């Protein structure tokens, strides 16, 4: 059999389980996962290699109507994933309104790229509801193949994976065979810290946060990391740090443990909080944080 290689891009609305599915398909935790919408902000690639194929999976931000500049660029990440895919995986779930973001669904409908429509979280539904959803989605995307799955329970993901392999075009690998992502190590440090902020804080604070690794020194047995956490207002800085620094210390401890697992080394992690007023609205800041290429 000739070697296969291609890009499989995962798109859909927020909170339908795109990142959970991505991690299942890749077999590694590439994308952070929380219960909050807009957890994924960038387009993140996870690469699966064997002697016979290379699949480049791409997780994307949830499709939303933008309220500020950062969300505009997040939406562009999702739109670009339609145009450069060999296979599109559109993820929905058993509770989502299928009339949401009809413009984006129409773009997928008009695309000539094979579409696998995934109805996720079927463990939270029943047969009657699934049959109804199947019919609705078949009407919306008649050319799509529909896969009911539970990414969290790893149900029917193998069948989806096999169909991806069948649709993958023949070709040479796009990345080195030992690569598992195209993102630098610092990116995953940023994401792990941001994941802990998303899970430990409520209201607007997690959405106003960006993380930047200022210093990264890797030694044989340990890594020294100093990271800046940016917020938009002084009041958010106070909430993030907490009384006597306890809230930030908790984030640091949880993040350090995950980073140690990621690198399989001891980690020394220093976190600092800085106010960068209205950074989500400013193109210079968004370019600095990687939202504008």
C-alpha positions in Angstrom: 0.0 0.0 0.0 1.3 3.5 -0.9 1.9 6.0 1.9 -1.1 8.2 2.9 -0.9 11.7 4.4 -3.4 14.4 4.9 -5.0 17.1 7.0 -8.1 16.3 9.0 -9.6 19.5 10.5 -12.1 19.5 13.4 -14.6 22.3 13.4 -17.9 23.1 15.2 -19.5 25.3 17.8 -18.2 25.8 21.4 -18.6 23.1 24.0 -19.5 20.2 21.7 -16.4 18.2 22.5 -14.0 19.0 19.7 -10.9 19.0 21.9 -11.9 15.8 23.7 -12.3 14.1 20.3 -9.0 15.6 19.1 -7.2 14.1 22.1 -8.8 10.7 21.5 -7.9 10.6 17.9 -4.3 11.7 18.5 -3.9 9.5 21.6 -2.2 12.4 23.5 -3.5 15.4 25.4 -2.8 18.1 22.8 -5.7 20.4 23.5 -6.7 21.7 26.9 -10.3 20.8 28.0 -12.6 22.7 30.3 -16.4 23.1 30.6 -16.1 26.7 29.6 -16.7 27.9 26.0 -13.8 29.5 24.1 -11.3 27.2 25.8 -9.5 26.6 22.5 -8.3 29.9 21.1 -5.8 28.8 18.4 -5.6 26.2 15.7 -3.7 23.3 17.2 -2.2 20.4 15.2 -1.8 16.9 16.5 0.1 14.5 14.3 -0.3 10.7 14.2 2.4 8.7 12.5 2.8 5.1 11.4 4.9 3.5 8.7 1.9 3.6 6.4 0.4 7.0 7.0 0.6 10.5 8.7 -2.6 12.2 9.8 -2.4 15.8 10.8 -5.4 16.6 13.0 -6.3 20.2 13.6 -8.4 21.4 16.5 -10.0 24.8 16.1 -11.8 27.4 18.2 -15.5 27.1 18.5 -17.5 29.0 15.9 -19.0 32.2 17.5 -20.2 35.6 16.4 -17.3 37.8 17.4 -17.7 40.4 20.1 -14.1 41.8 20.0 -11.0 41.6 17.9 -9.6 38.4 19.4 -12.8 36.5 18.6 -12.6 37.8 15.0 -9.2 36.1 14.6 -10.4 33.0 16.4 -13.2 32.8 13.8 -10.7 33.1 11.0 -8.8 30.1 12.4 -12.0 28.1 12.1 -12.9 29.3 8.6 -9.4 28.6 7.3 -9.8 25.0 8.5 -12.6 24.4 5.9 -10.4 25.4 2.9 -7.2 23.5 3.6 -8.5 20.1 4.8 -8.5 16.8 3.1 -11.3 15.7 5.5 -13.5 17.9 7.6 -14.9 16.6 10.9 -17.9 18.8 11.9 -18.7 18.1 15.6 -22.1 18.7 17.1 -23.8 17.1 20.2 -27.1 15.9 21.4 -28.2 19.2 23.0 -27.0 21.8 20.5 -29.4 23.9 18.4 -28.6 22.9 14.8 -29.7 26.3 13.5 -26.8 27.9 15.3 -24.2 29.5 13.0 -26.0 28.6 9.8 -23.6 30.6 7.7 -20.7 28.4 8.8 -22.7 25.2 8.1 -23.5 26.6 4.6 -19.8 27.0 3.9 -19.3 23.4 4.8 -22.2 22.3 2.6 -20.7 24.1 -0.4 -17.3 22.6 0.2 -16.2 19.7 -2.0 -14.1 18.2 0.8 -15.4 15.0 2.4 -17.3 15.8 5.6 -17.8 13.5 8.6 -20.5 14.8 10.8 -20.0 13.7 14.4 -22.9 13.7 16.9 -21.1 13.7 20.2 -22.2 12.9 23.8 -24.7 10.2 22.7 -24.3 8.7 26.2 -26.5 11.6 27.3 -29.3 10.9 24.9 -31.6 8.0 23.8 -32.3 6.2 20.5 -35.4 8.3 19.6 -33.6 11.6 20.1 -30.6 10.3 18.1 -32.8 9.2 15.2 -34.4 12.7 15.1 -31.0 14.4 15.2 -29.7 12.1 12.4 -32.6 13.1 10.2 -32.1 16.8 10.9 -28.4 16.8 10.2 -28.9 14.6 7.1 -31.2 17.3 5.7 -28.8 20.1 6.6 -25.6 18.4 5.3 -26.9 15.7 2.9 -23.4 14.8 1.6 -21.9 14.2 5.1 -21.4 10.8 6.6 -22.8 10.8 10.1 -21.1 9.2 13.1 -22.8 9.1 16.5 -20.1 8.9 19.2 -19.1 9.6 22.8 -15.6 11.0 22.8 -15.6 11.1 26.6 -16.5 7.4 26.8 -14.4 6.5 23.7 -17.5 5.0 22.0 -17.5 4.6 18.2 -14.3 6.7 17.9 -12.4 3.7 16.3 -15.0 3.5 13.5 -14.6 7.2 12.8 -10.8 6.8 12.8 -11.0 3.9 10.3 -13.2 6.0 8.0 -10.7 8.9 8.2 -7.9 6.5 7.1 -10.0 5.4 4.1 -10.6 9.0 3.0 -6.9 10.0 3.5 -5.2 10.7 0.1 -1.9 9.1 -0.9 1.1 11.3 -0.4 4.4 11.9 1.4 4.4 13.0 5.0 4.2 16.8 5.7 6.2 16.6 9.0 9.0 14.5 10.3 7.8 11.1 11.4 8.7 11.7 15.1 6.7 14.9 15.3 3.5 15.0 17.3 2.6 18.7 16.8 3.9 21.7 15.0 3.6 23.9 18.2 6.6 24.8 20.3 7.0 23.6 23.9 6.3 27.1 25.2 2.8 27.0 23.7 1.8 24.0 25.7 3.1 25.6 28.9 0.9 28.6 28.1 -2.1 26.4 27.5 -1.7 24.3 30.7 -1.5 27.5 32.8 -4.5 28.9 31.0 -6.4 25.7 31.6 -5.9 26.0 35.3 -7.1 29.6 35.3 -10.2 28.5 33.3 -11.1 25.8 35.9 -10.3 27.9 39.0 -11.9 31.3 38.2 -15.4 32.4 37.2 -17.1 35.2 35.3 -15.0 37.4 33.0 -11.5 36.8 34.5 -10.6 33.6 32.6 -11.6 35.1 29.3 -9.5 38.2 29.9 -6.4 36.2 30.5 -3.5 35.5 28.2 -0.3 33.7 29.1 3.2 34.3 27.8 6.3 32.3 28.7 9.0 34.9 29.3 11.8 32.6 30.2 12.3 28.9 29.5 15.6 27.2 30.6 15.7 23.5 30.0 18.4 21.5 31.8 19.1 17.8 31.9 16.8 17.0 34.9 14.6 20.1 35.3 13.1 23.1 33.5 12.9 26.6 34.8 9.9 28.6 33.5 8.9 32.1 34.2 5.4 33.0 32.8 3.5 36.2 32.6 -0.3 36.2 33.0 -1.9 39.2 31.4 -5.2 40.6 32.4 -7.1 43.6 31.1 -7.8 45.5 34.4 -6.3 46.0 37.9 -9.4 44.5 39.5 -8.8 41.2 37.6 -5.2 41.2 38.7 -6.4 41.3 42.3 -8.9 38.4 41.8 -6.3 36.3 40.0 -3.7 36.7 42.8 -6.2 36.3 45.6 -5.8 36.8 49.3 -2.2 36.6 50.3 -1.5 35.1 46.8 -3.3 31.9 47.6 -5.4 31.7 44.4 -2.3 32.2 42.2 -0.3 29.7 44.2 -3.1 27.1 43.6 -3.0 27.7 39.9 0.8 27.5 39.9 0.8 24.2 41.8 -1.7 22.5 39.5 0.0 23.8 36.4 3.4 22.7 37.5 2.2 19.1 38.1 0.7 18.9 34.6 3.8 20.5 33.0 6.0 18.0 34.8 3.9 15.2 33.3 4.2 16.8 29.9 8.0 17.1 29.9 8.7 14.2 32.3 11.1 16.5 34.2 11.0 18.5 37.4 9.6 22.0 36.8 10.4 25.2 38.6 7.5 27.5 37.7 7.3 31.2 38.5 4.0 33.1 37.7 3.7 36.9 37.5 0.5 38.9 36.8 0.6 42.0 34.6 -2.1 44.3 33.4 -2.3 44.9 29.6 -5.3 47.1 29.2 -7.9 45.9 26.7 -5.4 43.6 25.0 -8.2 41.5 23.4 -9.2 44.6 21.3 -5.7 45.7 20.1 -4.0 44.3 17.0 -0.5 44.8 18.3 -1.2 42.7 21.4 -3.0 40.1 19.4 -0.1 39.8 17.0 2.3 39.4 20.0 0.1 36.6 21.4 0.0 34.7 18.0 -3.6 35.5 16.9 -2.3 37.4 13.9 0.3 35.7 11.7 
